[in-house]
Amino acid sequence: MEFRYYKEERIIGKYVPYRHLKTVLQDYDHWKLTEGSSEKGLPIPLYRIGEGEKRVLLWSQMHGNESTTTRALLDLFKLFSEESYPFANCQLYIIPMLNPDGATQYTRANGNGVDLNRDAVALSQKESLFLRSIYDQVKPDFCFNLHDQRTIFGVGKRPATVSFLAPAVDEDRNVTPIREQAARVITKMNNNLQLQINGFIGRFDDSFNPNCTGDQYSLLGTPTILIESGFYPGDYQREQTRKYVAQALYVGLSYINDNKVGTEGWKHYLAIPENKKCFRDYCIINDKDPQEKIFVQLEEVLEGDRIIFIPKLVPESEGKDFLAHKTYQLSEICPHKNCDIVSNIPDILAYIRKEVENI
């Protein structure tokens, strides 16, 4: 099945609080199955699309400041409403926003300050309990656990725009049939995306933590695919990345819909290079002494109804062995001043602050 992209233009940018989301979701009430409640009383709607025998559970924004995959799911909602539903063999159970409190505050954690992706065993929060109750009721054949990753992640000398993971099920990271099935689906998604963003796709670290939802559901016997939405050059709002994520989801679901997913060919997953924390947003180099350089990272801050990007100096203790999304010679920023980076740091930060005002 060929993927056709339909962008939900009513939701743009990184800040997606529930009050914005609900204005769009009300158009899809015919798919709404039930809803849970956050710790602060906001709704957590669940949608079911399709009548097929295969059951797939997808959830997004369990970290409130990770909205790219939520926007990608809305793009799929729009596609399914504009065209006929393409997955006749699948029922999709979709939670577009698991953490509406964190989404409103633009925080990773929920309204109680708990990281929901470390609550899969304790189940101490209403959001975690709701997701687990849906998992137990649906008994999915596959899960998709959808996240964002920071701009610091790269693949070789390129940013990691999309990263995949077939979560481990034990400390030794043994490859079980459950992981092999997840890896097989990931391989199909990777092969498709490489045709457009060759070299920008990574494999996420598979350290085992049973408190993480993807690891826990894999441990319980469900092939689970983790998708991390990352940075594409110049795309700090992740509007380009959302398209690639929507495409990856469509390809993965198509493969599940059309095939009995086995374990053959899973090793191609291992050929996807592991992403690394190797990037910073800016590097400033002294023209006269190239060994002297500083790195600057953009910090995301909620201001009103938008995210602004504040440049922060990277501490020297983090090292100097980084790539950068953008590099300047000091003379480009401070052409009329002494070529000394340290004394010009305030001007450097002011220059970058001005440059990113309208990201």
Secondary structure, DSSP 8 states (H G I E B T S, - for coil): --------TTS-SS---HHHHHHHHGGGGGGEEEEEE-TTS-EEEEEEE---SEEEEEEE-SSTT--HHHHHHHHHHHHHHHS----TTEEEEEES-S-HHHHHHT-SS-TTS--GGG-TTT--SHHHHHHHHHHHHH--SEEEEEEE--TTEEETTEE-SEEEE---SSTT----HHHHHHHHHHHHHHHHHHHHHTT-EEE------TTSHHHHHHHTT--EEEEEE---TT-TT-HHHHHHHHHHHHHHHHHHHHS---STTGGGGGGS-B-EE-EEEEEEE-SS-TT-EEEEEEEEEEETTEEEEEEEE--GGG-S--EEEEEEEHHHH-TTS-S-TGGGHHHHHHHHHHHTTT-
